[in-house]
Amino acid sequence: MKTLTRWGIHPRPGVARALVAAVPALLALYLVARGWLYPLWPDTVGAIGHPFTADPGLGGAWGGPTLAGAWAVHALIALGLQAVCFAVVRALYRPRQPGPERTSPAGTTTPSSSTNRN
């Protein structure tokens, strides 16, 4: 739990919030596989032995025709999309902001009723 709070994510209950957060979390995992681990996919694994020379199989790849260029472009796109996914999850689980306090007729302050909501 402390690791999540360090990143600005404060877990709160709520099934709907968890279901919405599951989409960017799963997308971020998929981006690790397709962006960061790009050279290990079956269509590119043959170019691992020569990452800086042109490969005919990577001619149409983003950043191709070399494996290093295609990997760099795929990893940068994955990094940008993962930052968006992280921002969405962080927005869903940001800490609650305390509502304005109301002053009672006796002069004491009481917290607003909005602080008890999810």
Secondary structure by P-SEA (a helix, b strand, c coil): caaaaaacbbbbbcaaaaaaaaaaaaaaaaaaaaccccccccccccccccccccccccccccccccaaaaaaaaaaaaaaaaaaaaaaaaaacccccccbbbbccccccccccccccc
